[in-house]
Amino acid sequence: MELTVVNPRSGETVTRTTIAQPHECDAAVARARAAFPAWARTPAVERGAALSTAADAVAYAADELADCNERETGKTHDDALGGVQAAVGTLRQYAQLGPLHRGRSLLGAWDATDLMLPEPRGVVAALTPWNDPVAVAAGLIGAAIVTGNTVVHKPSERCPATGRRFSELVASCLPDGVLENVDGDASSGGRLTASPEVDVVAHVGSSATGRMIARACAERGAKVLLENGGNDALIVDDGVLPTWAAQQAATGAFANAGQICVAVERIYVVSSVAEEFLDALVEEAREWVDRIGPLVDERHREHVHSHVADATSSGARVLAGGAPRPGAGTFYPPTVIAGCTPDMLVFREETFGPVAAVRVVADFASALAEAADDRFGLAATVLTPDMAHAQEAVRALPVGTVKINDVFGGAPGGSAQPRRASGHGFGYGPELLDEMTTMKVVHLSSPPQ
């Protein structure tokens, strides 16, 4: 069987690749398993140096990777190049942090030594997404490799050439078998997930797929790391500057055509600023029309529009956009919907498109209560001049990341733990090194004299 990827801007075929058969998936895992003992014994500083060399290789091929990503997923070139640059930074970060990753000593008897030693877990299956394929892969693969694991990487079937090329660049700097790549679809990912020789499955993608992976790993005792869907809320509080709040909301909802894990999905605006905010948000939507690329494919565009159609059929009002753009490609315009209610799909599920769905509420307390009432738990943003409200939001919102007055802010090296339907485990940052290792407790006691 063959994977065919078309350019979402033109509809032209850009990638054809063969789906890995079960025996090919098994062979890739076997090669990674065979390479594991020697790689685990390689000094951490040497593993870090190899990853640093890999970062240089990716940096040298940045334009090539960005071009490939642009053709397969429709990202703008600047966004695609930014993702590659982020990947280079991540690889370099882990190249430095890996050799510093350490265990602990414990206080025991005077004549004994007690230690906790971090050890690599084994073979890691890294299942990476299409919306930021290079940056996400760099995090999972970099953290796994620098801590002594070996990896089998399966990129999304929506961007197999981008994922494969990234794997080739990194693997060229490593011993054979340390990083394998498998082209495939859900069946290939399922084969890797079920393999008894895979010790960790790290998945970034949909919640439905994440639940299947979690069940499969639970049955055989493998570790699972999941960063899955989100339904991130944005609260616009009383007293904020409406035009600034609209800029923040537009960035959160429309960047990368809304195809970001932590994109703004639900907007709650306090009634006192609602009218000015909505007017400004409509203006922002018009300005974003020529700044975003297409959705990744026609199937996804149909999904996004189904959420908009569901909202309008239930009484919501489209203030901007709201229908697929005619002509070639899978473009969908920046869309603003007012009058949304909690039962609409745009508020219950992840739309993952350039749709700003707005609900007007009476006050901050109402906004906070409704924002917290959700089965996902990835991130949320609060725009407020009231620090008491900010503190309350930090405590009350059941999500892994709360952002105050900056929809995409965050310090380098930060990390987060998604919750509930959004997954679990640290997916990036220094803490990912802990996820990729396991602790062995050692007790060394003196023999009797």
N, C-alpha and C positions, 0 to 999 in steps of 0.2 A: 504494500500500500504506500501511497505517496501523499506528502503534505504539500499543499499549494497555497502560497501566500500572495495576495494581490495588494498593490499599492492603493491605500485608501484615498489618495488624492486623485488618481487617474483610473483605477480599476484594472490596470495592467498587471500581469503576473510578474512577480519579482523574485520569488523563491520557489524551487521545487526540491524536495528532499524526501528520502525514503524513511518511513516510520520504522524504528528499530523493532525487530521481532523479539519475542520472549527470550530466545537463546542469546541474542545479542545483548540484551539488558543484563542477563545473567553473566555473560562473559565480561562485561565492563565491571560489574561488581567483583567478579573473581580477580580481575587484574588489580583493582583497588585493594582487595583483601591481601593479595600477595605482596603488594608494595608496603603495606602498613607496618610490619615489624621493623623494617630498616628505617622507615621515615620516622616512626615514633622514637627510635633510638638516636636519630640525628640531633646534635646539640641545638638547643633553641636559637642560639645566635646564628647558626647556619641556616635554619629554617627562615628566620627573619631576613637574612641577607638575600635568600632566594626570592622571597616575596617582594623585597625592595626592587630587585632586578625585574620582576614581573610588572611592577608598577611602572617602571621606565618603559617597558615594552608596550604597555597599554597606552601610556602617554604619547609615545611615538606614533601609534596607530589611531590617535583620537579622531581625526577627521574621517578616516575609513570607517570606524565603528559608528560614528554619528551619522554618516551617509547611509549606511546599511540600516540603522535603526529608523531613520527618517523614511526610507523606502518601505520598510515592512510595517511600521505602526502609524505613520502619518505625523509623528511629532515634528514640530518645527525644528529647523537645524540648530538653532540656538539652544533649545531645550534639550535636544539629543546630545549636543556637545557638552552642555552643562552636566548631564548625567554621567558622561564619560569622565569628565574632570573630577566629579565627586567620587567616582570609582577609584581613580588614581589616588586621591587623598585618603580614601579608606584603606586601600592596600598599604600605603605608606604608614598610616597610623598603626595598623596591625603589625606591620614589619617591626615597628619600634616597641609596641606594647607586648608582643608575644614573648620576647626574651625576658621581660620584666614580670611576667605572670608567675605568681609564687604561691606556695602553700603556707602552712603555719606550724609553729612549734607549740606544744601543750605543756602545761606545768604538771609534771608527775612526780614520781619518787626521786630522791636525791641521786640514786645510783642507776637511773634509767633515763632514756630519751624517748619522747613521744612526738611524733610528727604527723602532719596531714599533707600528703603529696598529691598535687594535681597530675592526672594522667589523661592522655587522649582517649576518647571513647571508642574509636575504631573507624569504620566506614560510614561516611555521612552522605546521604542522598539529599542534594540541594535542588528543590523544585522552585524555579524562579518565574516571575510574572513578566508580562509584556509592557506594562505601563512605564516602567523605569528599569529595563532589563539589565543594563550594565552596572548601574550603581547598586542595585539590590544583590546581584550575583557577587559583586566584589566583597560585600559585607559578609555574606554567609561563607563563601569559599575562602576568603582571606582569613577569617577567624578560625575556621576549621583546620586549614593547612598549617598555619603558624603554630598551633597547639599540638601538632603531631598526628592529626587525623589524615585520612585519605578521603577523596570526594568523588562521587559520581554526580555530574551536573546534568539535569534535564531542563533546558529552557522551555519557555512557553511555545506551543505550536504556532502562535501568532507571530513569533519572531525567531525562528530557529537559526537563521543564518547569523543574526546578531549575537545570539547566545553562543553558538558554536565558535565563531571567530574570537570572542572574548576568551573562551576556554582554551583555544589553541594558543593564544598569546601567553596566557598564564602558564599553561602546561609546558610550553617550550623552555621555561626556566626551572623546571622541576624534574626529578627522576621519573622514569617511566612508571605509569600506574598511579601516581599520586593524585592526578586529576584526570578523570575520564569524562567524556561528554556523550550523551545519548540524545539523538533526535527522536521525537515522538509526540504522541498525544496523551490523552488520559490513560489509555491502556498501558503505555510505557511507564508513566508515573505510578500506576497501580502495581505494576510488576516490581518496581524498585521498592515501593512501600512495603510490599509483602515479603520481600526477600529476607530469609533468616540470617543472611550475611551482612545486612545493613543495620548498624547500631543506632543511628540517629536519622530522622527524617525532618528536614527543615523546609517549611513550605510558606511561601508568600503568595496569596491568591484568594480565591473565593471562600466564603464561610462553608458552603455546601461541600466543597472538596476537602476543606480542613476537617470537617466532622468525619468524613470517610477515612481520612488518614489517621485521625486520632483513634478511631475504632480499630483499624488494622494494627496500629502500633501497640495498643493496649492488649490485644490478644496475644502478642508475642513478646511483650516487655521491652520494646524499643523506646528510646526517648524521642519525643516529638516537640518541635518548635513551630509555632503557628503565628503568623501575622495575617489575619484574614479581613473580611469586609468590615466597614465602619459605616456609621450613620451619624456623622459628627455634627453636633449642634453649634450654632453661633448665637450668642445672646447680645442684643443691642440694648443697653440700659438707658435710662433717663439721664439726661445731662451730657451725653456725648455729642460731638459735632457730627451732624447727619452725613455731610459729604465725605468726611473721613471714614465714618463707619461704612458707607456704601463702597468706598474704595477697598476697604478690608474685605468686605463680603464678596465683592466681585473677584478679587484676587483668589479668595478661598474657593469660590464656586466655579470660576471660569478658567483658571490656569491649567494648561495641558488639556483643554476641553473638558475639565472636570474629572479627568481620569487619573486621580491621585488618591492614594489610600486614605490620606487625612484631608481630603477635600471637604468643604462645607456642604452638608446635605440638607440641613434644617436650619432655618433662621427664625428666631423669636425676637420680635422687636416690641419694646414697650410703647403703648399707645401714644404717649406724649410726644414722641419723636417719629412716629410711624409714617406720617404723610410726607414729611421732608425726606426721610430716609428712602422711601419707595421712589419718590421722584428722582433722587440722586442715583439710585441703583439702576433705574431704567436708562439714565444717561450713560452710566458706566457700561451697561450691556451693549449699547450702541457703539461705544468706543472700542469694545473688545471684539467686535465682529471680525475684523481683519487681523486680529492678533493671535487667533487660535487656529490649530490645524483641525483635520477631520477626526471623527471617531475611528476607532481601530478597524472596524469592518461593518458591513451592513447588518449583520445579526445584532451587534451591539447598538447600532443606531435605532433599530426597531425596539430594543429593550428600553432605551432612554425615552423614545417617543411614547411608548406604552404607558410610562409613568406620567408623562405630561397629559396624555389623553384621559387617563383615569382621573387625574385631578380636575380637569375641566368638566368632565362628565358629572363630577360630584359637586360642582358649584364654584370651583376656583376660577380666578380671572387671569388670563395671560396678558401681561403688560408689555412684554417684549419677547420677540422670537416665537417659539412654540410650535414650529413646523420644520421638517427637513428642508434644507436649502436645495433648490433645484440645480440640475446640472451634474457634471461628473464628480465622482468622489462621494465620501460618506460624511459630508459636513453637516453639522447641526448648530444653529445659531445660539449665542448666549441668550438664555431664556429667563425671564422673571415671572413668577406666578405668585399672586396674592390671594388671600382668602383661604389658605390651606388649613386643613384640619388633621388631627392626629391619625385618623383612620385611612387617609390617602396613602397610596404607594410611595409618593415622594417623601412622606414623613415616616413611613414604617420600614421601608427597605432602602438599600443602597442603590441610588440611581446611576452614579458613576458617569455623569455627563455634565455639560455646561448649563445646569439648571439651578437657579436660586429660588428655592421654595420658601415663601415667607408666611408667617403666622403672627398676627398682632395680638398681644396679650395685655392684660391690665397693668401689671407691675412686674418688678424684678422677681419677686417670690414666685409668681405664677410661671414666669419663664424658666426659672431654675427647676421647679418641680416637674414641668413637662420635659425639659431637656434631659433630666435624670431618668425619666420613665422610658427606658429603651432597652432592648435585648442586646445591643452591641455595647462595646466599651473601649473604643480605640482612642479618640481624642475629642476635645471640645475647646471652643474659644469664647471668651467673655470680653466685651468691649464696655468698659465702665470707668467713670471718674471716681467712683466710690470704693475706697480700699476695704471697707467693711464688707461690701458686696463681693469684692474680689476674694477676700479670705473665705467667705462663706462658700463661694463657688468651688474653690480649691478643695474644700472638705466634702462638699455635698455631691459633686459630679463623679459618678462611678466609672471613670475612664482612666486609661494609662497615662494620658498627657492632658494637662489643662494649660491653655495659653491665655494670658491676660494682656489685652491691648496689642496683640501682634499675631495675626492669623498663621503665619508661617515662621515665627521666630524660634530661636533655639541655639544654644552654644554648641560649638564643635565638640564631638565626643560624647554628646548626650545619648541617653538610652531611654527605653520605655518598656513597660509590660502591658500589652493589650489584655483586656478582660472579657469575660463572658463569651458571646458569639464571635468576638473579634480575635480570639486566640489566647495564647499564653506563652510565657517565656520571653526573655530579653532578646530582641531581634537585631540589635546593633549596639555600638558603643563598647567600652571596655568590658561590660558585664557579659557580652556575648562570648568572651573567652571562657568565663565560668560555665556557661551553658555547654560549650563544646568539650569540656573536661569533666572528669569525675574524681572525687577525692578518695585516696586510700590512706587509712589510718595505720601508722606503724608504731609499734611499741618495742623499743630496744632495751632490754634489761641485762644487767651483768650476771654472769653465771656464778654459782656459789664457789667460794674459795676452798 
